[in-house]
Amino acid sequence: MGMVEIKLSGLDQLQKALTEEQPKRAKSILRSALTAAGNIIRDAMVRNVPKDSGLLSENIGVKTSTRGSDELRGAAFIGPKGKAFYPARERGLGKKGRSRMPVVTIARFLEFGTSEMQARPFMTQSFEQEKGRALDKIISVIREKLGL
């Protein structure tokens, strides 16, 4: 699955205030903002995912990563959790006798389709629906945490 990159520009005051913080605190603030924004998109994915058994919708999560001190960067990874599996009897896809299938694989089939199934792009749809709200959330959380 792909990654979408968003660069915030035109927010010089916010960027300057964030980089003036101690690196550990700045990373914590950014992580909080990314988690809050990621939860908005995750909730949309949970609403939009096709639900047969509900296992996929129960296993969509948000992970964040931050790095850097001179140029602080962060990422939110939103999507199916890699360690959850559909038991063979519930998955209902394919004709091979696999004992279980990862929810990540089912999500990929739904998002992009297969030779036997039309795509139902719930992840792309969710991102497009909520990207504005998520960006606003990043900005508001950073402002709140910095007291601006």
N, C-alpha and C positions, 0 to 999 in steps of 0.2 A: 504494500500500500504506500501511497505517496505522502509527502510532507508538504505542508503549506507554510511559507515563511512570511511573516509580517514584520516590517520595520517601522517603528514609530519615528516620524520626523515632524518637525514643526512644534515639538514639545521641549524646546531648549531649556526652559526654566525647570521643568520637571526632571529632565535628564541631569541637569547641573546639580539640583538639590539631591538627587539620588546618589550621584557619584561623590558628593561631598560627605556622605555618611561613611561610617566605618564599613569596610568591605563585607564583614560578616553580617552586619545589620542590613546593608543594602541588598545582599543576596536574599536574606530572609524576607524583606519587603517585596522584592521581585517575585520570590517563590509564592508568597501569599496572594499577590495579584494574579499570577498565572494560574494558580489553583482555583481561585474564584471565577476567573474567566473560563477556564477549562470545564468547571462544573456546569456552567450555562450551556456549553455545547454538548457535554455528556448528557445532560437532562433532555436535550432535544433529540439526541440519538436514541435514548431510551424510549422516548415518545414515538419516534419515527420507525424504529426497527420492526420488521415483520415479526409477529409473535406467534409461534406455534406452541412450543413448550414454555417459553419465557426464560429459558436458560441464558440465551445470548443477552437479552436486555438486563438480566441480573448481573452480568459479568462485563459491563462496560465501565472503564475506570479512567482516572486521570493520574498521570505521573508528571512530575516537573523536574527540570534540571537547570542549574545555574552555574555559571563559571565566569572567571575574569575578575579583575579588580580595576585595571585601567579602563577597559571597555567592558562593562558588565553586560552579559548576555544570558538569556534564559529561553527555555522551551517548555511547552506543555504538550505531552503526548496523550492523546485522547482516543480511546477505542477499546476493542475487546481485550480482555486479559488473556495472556498467553498460556496460563496454567489451568484453564477450565476446559472440560471435555464433554461432548455429547456422548452418552452411551449409544451403542449401535442401534438399539431398538427405538430410540427417540429421534435419531437424526433423519431418517426417511429420505436420504439422498443417496444416489448411486446404487450400483448393483454389486459392488465388491463387499466381501464379508469382513471389513475392518471391525475391530472390537470397539473402537471409539474414535471420535474425530474432534480436534480442537475447535473451540468456538471461533478462533481467529480464522480458520479455514472456511467455516460457514459464513462468517462476516464477509470474507473476500468473495465467495460465491454470490452472496446477495448483492454486494456493492457493484461488482463487475459482470455478473452473469456467468454462465457456462454455455457449452455447446447445446445443452438441453434445457437451459433456464434463462429467461430474460433478466437483465440487471434490474435491481431495485435499490438504487444508490442512496440509502438512508444516511450514510456518513456525510457525503457531499451535500445532500439536501439540508442536513442539520447545520453544517458549517455555514452554508450560504444564508440560512434563515437567521442565524444568531451571531454572525461575525461582528456586526455593528455593536450589539449589546455587549459582547465579550470584550471588544476594544474599549468601550466606555467603562467597563468594569475594571480593567487593568488600570486605566487612568485614575478612576475614583479611589481605588484601593491604595495606589501609590500616594496620591494626594492626602488621603486620610492618615496613612501611616507616617507621613512626613509632617503632618500638621499644617498643610497648606490650604 
